[in-house]
Amino acid sequence: MNPNQPQFETYWRKRISEETKINNKEIDFYGWLDFGKEMKWCSDVVCETHDLVPITEKEERMWEKGEDPCCTIVRIW
């Protein structure tokens, strides 16, 4: 177990509670993910190998113009 995990979870539980005004409610991973999608902090779950990484409309326009927008991703283990 990562020694920083308890502090990480405590920080985000407090932040989520503050942002959503939900107090004393347990939030599981899927609730956390739904909250992130709702706040436009992340995309839905996709398989990069089979579905490719989702891009925004702005990034799509950039791509069509020959630009190369960077799509930063994080894998959750």
Distance bins in CASP14 RR format, pairs under 12 A and 6 or more apart:
PFRMAT RR
TARGET T0000
AUTHOR 0000-0000-0000
RMODE 2
METHOD distances of the structure
MODEL  1
1 8 0 0 0 0 0 1 0 0 0 0 0
1 9 0 0 0 0 0 1 0 0 0 0 0
2 8 1 0 0 1 0 0 0 0 0 0 0
2 9 0 0 0 0 0 1 0 0 0 0 0
2 77 0 0 0 0 0 1 0 0 0 0 0
4 10 0 0 0 0 0 1 0 0 0 0 0
4 11 0 0 0 0 1 0 0 0 0 0 0
4 12 0 0 0 0 0 1 0 0 0 0 0
5 11 0 0 0 0 0 1 0 0 0 0 0
5 12 0 0 0 0 0 1 0 0 0 0 0
5 77 0 0 0 0 0 1 0 0 0 0 0
6 12 0 0 0 0 0 1 0 0 0 0 0
6 13 0 0 0 0 0 1 0 0 0 0 0
7 13 0 0 0 0 0 1 0 0 0 0 0
7 14 0 0 0 0 0 1 0 0 0 0 0
8 14 0 0 0 0 0 1 0 0 0 0 0
8 15 0 0 0 0 0 1 0 0 0 0 0
8 32 0 0 0 0 0 1 0 0 0 0 0
9 15 0 0 0 0 0 1 0 0 0 0 0
9 16 0 0 0 0 0 1 0 0 0 0 0
9 26 0 0 0 0 0 1 0 0 0 0 0
9 27 0 0 0 0 0 1 0 0 0 0 0
9 28 0 0 0 0 0 1 0 0 0 0 0
9 29 0 0 0 0 0 1 0 0 0 0 0
9 32 0 0 0 0 1 0 0 0 0 0 0
10 16 0 0 0 0 0 1 0 0 0 0 0
10 17 0 0 0 0 0 1 0 0 0 0 0
11 17 0 0 0 0 0 1 0 0 0 0 0
11 18 0 0 0 0 0 1 0 0 0 0 0
12 18 0 0 0 0 0 1 0 0 0 0 0
12 19 0 0 0 0 1 0 0 0 0 0 0
12 20 0 0 0 0 0 1 0 0 0 0 0
12 27 0 0 0 0 1 0 0 0 0 0 0
12 29 0 0 0 0 0 1 0 0 0 0 0
12 31 0 0 0 0 0 1 0 0 0 0 0
12 32 1 0 0 1 0 0 0 0 0 0 0
12 33 0 0 0 0 0 1 0 0 0 0 0
12 35 0 0 0 0 1 0 0 0 0 0 0
12 36 0 0 0 0 0 1 0 0 0 0 0
12 41 0 0 0 0 0 1 0 0 0 0 0
13 19 0 0 0 0 0 1 0 0 0 0 0
13 20 0 0 0 0 0 1 0 0 0 0 0
13 22 0 0 0 0 0 1 0 0 0 0 0
13 23 0 0 0 0 0 1 0 0 0 0 0
13 24 0 0 0 0 0 1 0 0 0 0 0
13 25 0 0 0 0 1 0 0 0 0 0 0
13 26 0 0 0 0 1 0 0 0 0 0 0
13 27 1 0 0 1 0 0 0 0 0 0 0
13 28 0 0 0 0 0 1 0 0 0 0 0
13 31 0 0 0 0 0 1 0 0 0 0 0
13 32 0 0 0 0 1 0 0 0 0 0 0
13 35 0 0 0 0 0 1 0 0 0 0 0
14 20 0 0 0 0 0 1 0 0 0 0 0
14 22 0 0 0 0 0 1 0 0 0 0 0
14 23 0 0 0 0 0 1 0 0 0 0 0
14 24 0 0 0 0 0 1 0 0 0 0 0
14 27 0 0 0 0 0 1 0 0 0 0 0
15 22 0 0 0 0 0 1 0 0 0 0 0
15 27 0 0 0 0 0 1 0 0 0 0 0
15 32 0 0 0 0 0 1 0 0 0 0 0
15 35 0 0 0 0 1 0 0 0 0 0 0
15 36 0 0 0 0 0 1 0 0 0 0 0
15 39 0 0 0 0 0 1 0 0 0 0 0
15 41 0 0 0 0 0 1 0 0 0 0 0
16 22 1 0 0 1 0 0 0 0 0 0 0
16 23 0 0 0 0 0 1 0 0 0 0 0
16 25 0 0 0 0 1 0 0 0 0 0 0
16 26 0 0 0 0 0 1 0 0 0 0 0
16 27 1 0 0 1 0 0 0 0 0 0 0
16 28 0 0 0 0 0 1 0 0 0 0 0
16 29 0 0 0 0 0 1 0 0 0 0 0
16 31 0 0 0 0 1 0 0 0 0 0 0
16 32 1 0 0 1 0 0 0 0 0 0 0
16 33 0 0 0 0 0 1 0 0 0 0 0
16 34 0 0 0 0 0 1 0 0 0 0 0
16 35 1 0 1 0 0 0 0 0 0 0 0
16 36 0 0 0 0 1 0 0 0 0 0 0
16 38 0 0 0 0 0 1 0 0 0 0 0
16 39 0 0 0 0 1 0 0 0 0 0 0
16 41 0 0 0 0 0 1 0 0 0 0 0
17 23 1 0 1 0 0 0 0 0 0 0 0
17 24 0 0 0 0 1 0 0 0 0 0 0
17 25 1 0 0 1 0 0 0 0 0 0 0
17 26 0 0 0 0 0 1 0 0 0 0 0
17 27 0 0 0 0 1 0 0 0 0 0 0
17 32 0 0 0 0 0 1 0 0 0 0 0
17 35 0 0 0 0 0 1 0 0 0 0 0
18 35 0 0 0 0 0 1 0 0 0 0 0
19 27 0 0 0 0 0 1 0 0 0 0 0
19 32 0 0 0 0 0 1 0 0 0 0 0
19 35 1 0 0 1 0 0 0 0 0 0 0
19 36 0 0 0 0 1 0 0 0 0 0 0
19 38 0 0 0 0 1 0 0 0 0 0 0
19 39 1 0 0 1 0 0 0 0 0 0 0
19 41 0 0 0 0 0 1 0 0 0 0 0
20 27 0 0 0 0 1 0 0 0 0 0 0
20 31 0 0 0 0 0 1 0 0 0 0 0
20 32 0 0 0 0 0 1 0 0 0 0 0
20 34 0 0 0 0 0 1 0 0 0 0 0
20 35 1 0 0 1 0 0 0 0 0 0 0
20 36 0 0 0 0 0 1 0 0 0 0 0
20 38 0 0 0 0 1 0 0 0 0 0 0
20 39 0 0 0 0 1 0 0 0 0 0 0
21 35 0 0 0 0 0 1 0 0 0 0 0
22 31 0 0 0 0 0 1 0 0 0 0 0
22 32 0 0 0 0 0 1 0 0 0 0 0
22 35 0 0 0 0 1 0 0 0 0 0 0
25 31 0 0 0 0 0 1 0 0 0 0 0
25 32 0 0 0 0 0 1 0 0 0 0 0
25 35 0 0 0 0 0 1 0 0 0 0 0
26 32 0 0 0 0 0 1 0 0 0 0 0
27 33 0 0 0 0 1 0 0 0 0 0 0
27 34 0 0 0 0 1 0 0 0 0 0 0
27 35 1 0 0 1 0 0 0 0 0 0 0
27 36 0 0 0 0 0 1 0 0 0 0 0
28 34 0 0 0 0 1 0 0 0 0 0 0
28 35 0 0 0 0 0 1 0 0 0 0 0
29 35 0 0 0 0 0 1 0 0 0 0 0
29 36 0 0 0 0 0 1 0 0 0 0 0
29 45 0 0 0 0 0 1 0 0 0 0 0
29 76 0 0 0 0 1 0 0 0 0 0 0
30 36 0 0 0 0 0 1 0 0 0 0 0
30 37 0 0 0 0 0 1 0 0 0 0 0
30 44 0 0 0 0 0 1 0 0 0 0 0
30 45 0 0 0 0 1 0 0 0 0 0 0
31 37 0 0 0 0 1 0 0 0 0 0 0
31 38 0 0 0 0 1 0 0 0 0 0 0
31 39 0 0 0 0 0 1 0 0 0 0 0
32 38 0 0 0 0 0 1 0 0 0 0 0
32 39 0 0 0 0 0 1 0 0 0 0 0
32 41 0 0 0 0 0 1 0 0 0 0 0
32 42 0 0 0 0 1 0 0 0 0 0 0
32 76 0 0 0 0 0 1 0 0 0 0 0
33 39 0 0 0 0 0 1 0 0 0 0 0
33 41 0 0 0 0 1 0 0 0 0 0 0
33 42 1 0 0 1 0 0 0 0 0 0 0
33 43 0 0 0 0 0 1 0 0 0 0 0
33 44 0 0 0 0 1 0 0 0 0 0 0
33 45 1 0 0 1 0 0 0 0 0 0 0
33 76 0 0 0 0 1 0 0 0 0 0 0
34 41 0 0 0 0 0 1 0 0 0 0 0
34 42 0 0 0 0 0 1 0 0 0 0 0
34 44 0 0 0 0 1 0 0 0 0 0 0
34 45 0 0 0 0 0 1 0 0 0 0 0
35 41 0 0 0 0 1 0 0 0 0 0 0
35 42 0 0 0 0 1 0 0 0 0 0 0
36 42 1 0 1 0 0 0 0 0 0 0 0
36 43 0 0 0 0 1 0 0 0 0 0 0
36 44 0 0 0 0 0 1 0 0 0 0 0
36 45 0 0 0 0 0 1 0 0 0 0 0
37 43 1 0 0 1 0 0 0 0 0 0 0
37 44 1 0 0 1 0 0 0 0 0 0 0
37 45 0 0 0 0 1 0 0 0 0 0 0
37 46 0 0 0 0 0 1 0 0 0 0 0
37 54 0 0 0 0 0 1 0 0 0 0 0
38 44 0 0 0 0 0 1 0 0 0 0 0
40 56 0 0 0 0 1 0 0 0 0 0 0
41 74 0 0 0 0 0 1 0 0 0 0 0
42 53 0 0 0 0 0 1 0 0 0 0 0
42 54 0 0 0 0 1 0 0 0 0 0 0
42 72 0 0 0 0 0 1 0 0 0 0 0
42 73 0 0 0 0 1 0 0 0 0 0 0
42 74 0 0 0 0 1 0 0 0 0 0 0
42 76 0 0 0 0 1 0 0 0 0 0 0
43 51 0 0 0 0 0 1 0 0 0 0 0
43 52 0 0 0 0 0 1 0 0 0 0 0
43 53 1 0 0 1 0 0 0 0 0 0 0
43 54 1 0 1 0 0 0 0 0 0 0 0
43 55 0 0 0 0 1 0 0 0 0 0 0
43 56 0 0 0 0 1 0 0 0 0 0 0
43 59 0 0 0 0 0 1 0 0 0 0 0
43 71 0 0 0 0 1 0 0 0 0 0 0
43 72 0 0 0 0 0 1 0 0 0 0 0
43 73 0 0 0 0 1 0 0 0 0 0 0
43 74 0 0 0 0 0 1 0 0 0 0 0
44 51 0 0 0 0 1 0 0 0 0 0 0
44 53 0 0 0 0 0 1 0 0 0 0 0
44 54 1 0 0 1 0 0 0 0 0 0 0
45 51 0 0 0 0 1 0 0 0 0 0 0
45 53 0 0 0 0 0 1 0 0 0 0 0
45 54 0 0 0 0 0 1 0 0 0 0 0
45 73 0 0 0 0 0 1 0 0 0 0 0
45 75 0 0 0 0 0 1 0 0 0 0 0
45 76 0 0 0 0 1 0 0 0 0 0 0
46 52 1 0 0 1 0 0 0 0 0 0 0
46 53 1 0 0 1 0 0 0 0 0 0 0
46 54 1 0 0 1 0 0 0 0 0 0 0
46 55 0 0 0 0 0 1 0 0 0 0 0
46 71 0 0 0 0 0 1 0 0 0 0 0
46 73 0 0 0 0 1 0 0 0 0 0 0
46 75 0 0 0 0 0 1 0 0 0 0 0
47 53 0 0 0 0 1 0 0 0 0 0 0
47 54 0 0 0 0 0 1 0 0 0 0 0
47 73 0 0 0 0 0 1 0 0 0 0 0
47 75 0 0 0 0 0 1 0 0 0 0 0
48 54 0 0 0 0 1 0 0 0 0 0 0
48 71 0 0 0 0 1 0 0 0 0 0 0
48 73 1 0 0 1 0 0 0 0 0 0 0
48 74 0 0 0 0 0 1 0 0 0 0 0
48 75 0 0 0 0 1 0 0 0 0 0 0
49 75 0 0 0 0 0 1 0 0 0 0 0
52 60 0 0 0 0 0 1 0 0 0 0 0
52 63 0 0 0 0 0 1 0 0 0 0 0
52 71 0 0 0 0 1 0 0 0 0 0 0
52 73 0 0 0 0 0 1 0 0 0 0 0
53 59 0 0 0 0 1 0 0 0 0 0 0
53 60 0 0 0 0 0 1 0 0 0 0 0
53 63 0 0 0 0 0 1 0 0 0 0 0
53 69 0 0 0 0 0 1 0 0 0 0 0
53 70 0 0 0 0 0 1 0 0 0 0 0
53 71 1 0 1 0 0 0 0 0 0 0 0
53 72 0 0 0 0 1 0 0 0 0 0 0
53 73 1 0 1 0 0 0 0 0 0 0 0
53 74 0 0 0 0 0 1 0 0 0 0 0
53 75 0 0 0 0 0 1 0 0 0 0 0
54 60 0 0 0 0 1 0 0 0 0 0 0
54 71 0 0 0 0 1 0 0 0 0 0 0
54 73 0 0 0 0 1 0 0 0 0 0 0
55 61 0 0 0 0 1 0 0 0 0 0 0
55 62 0 0 0 0 1 0 0 0 0 0 0
55 63 1 0 0 1 0 0 0 0 0 0 0
55 64 0 0 0 0 0 1 0 0 0 0 0
55 67 0 0 0 0 0 1 0 0 0 0 0
55 68 0 0 0 0 0 1 0 0 0 0 0
55 69 1 0 0 1 0 0 0 0 0 0 0
55 70 0 0 0 0 0 1 0 0 0 0 0
55 71 1 0 1 0 0 0 0 0 0 0 0
55 72 0 0 0 0 0 1 0 0 0 0 0
55 73 0 0 0 0 0 1 0 0 0 0 0
56 62 0 0 0 0 1 0 0 0 0 0 0
56 63 0 0 0 0 0 1 0 0 0 0 0
56 69 0 0 0 0 1 0 0 0 0 0 0
56 71 0 0 0 0 1 0 0 0 0 0 0
57 63 0 0 0 0 0 1 0 0 0 0 0
57 64 0 0 0 0 0 1 0 0 0 0 0
57 69 0 0 0 0 0 1 0 0 0 0 0
58 64 0 0 0 0 0 1 0 0 0 0 0
58 65 0 0 0 0 0 1 0 0 0 0 0
58 67 0 0 0 0 0 1 0 0 0 0 0
58 69 1 0 0 1 0 0 0 0 0 0 0
58 71 0 0 0 0 0 1 0 0 0 0 0
59 65 0 0 0 0 0 1 0 0 0 0 0
59 66 0 0 0 0 0 1 0 0 0 0 0
59 67 0 0 0 0 1 0 0 0 0 0 0
59 68 0 0 0 0 1 0 0 0 0 0 0
59 69 1 0 1 0 0 0 0 0 0 0 0
59 70 0 0 0 0 1 0 0 0 0 0 0
59 71 1 0 0 1 0 0 0 0 0 0 0
59 72 0 0 0 0 0 1 0 0 0 0 0
60 66 0 0 0 0 0 1 0 0 0 0 0
60 67 0 0 0 0 0 1 0 0 0 0 0
60 69 0 0 0 0 1 0 0 0 0 0 0
60 71 0 0 0 0 0 1 0 0 0 0 0
61 67 0 0 0 0 1 0 0 0 0 0 0
61 69 0 0 0 0 1 0 0 0 0 0 0
62 68 1 0 0 1 0 0 0 0 0 0 0
62 69 1 0 1 0 0 0 0 0 0 0 0
62 70 0 0 0 0 0 1 0 0 0 0 0
62 71 0 0 0 0 0 1 0 0 0 0 0
63 69 1 0 0 1 0 0 0 0 0 0 0
63 70 0 0 0 0 0 1 0 0 0 0 0
63 71 0 0 0 0 1 0 0 0 0 0 0
END
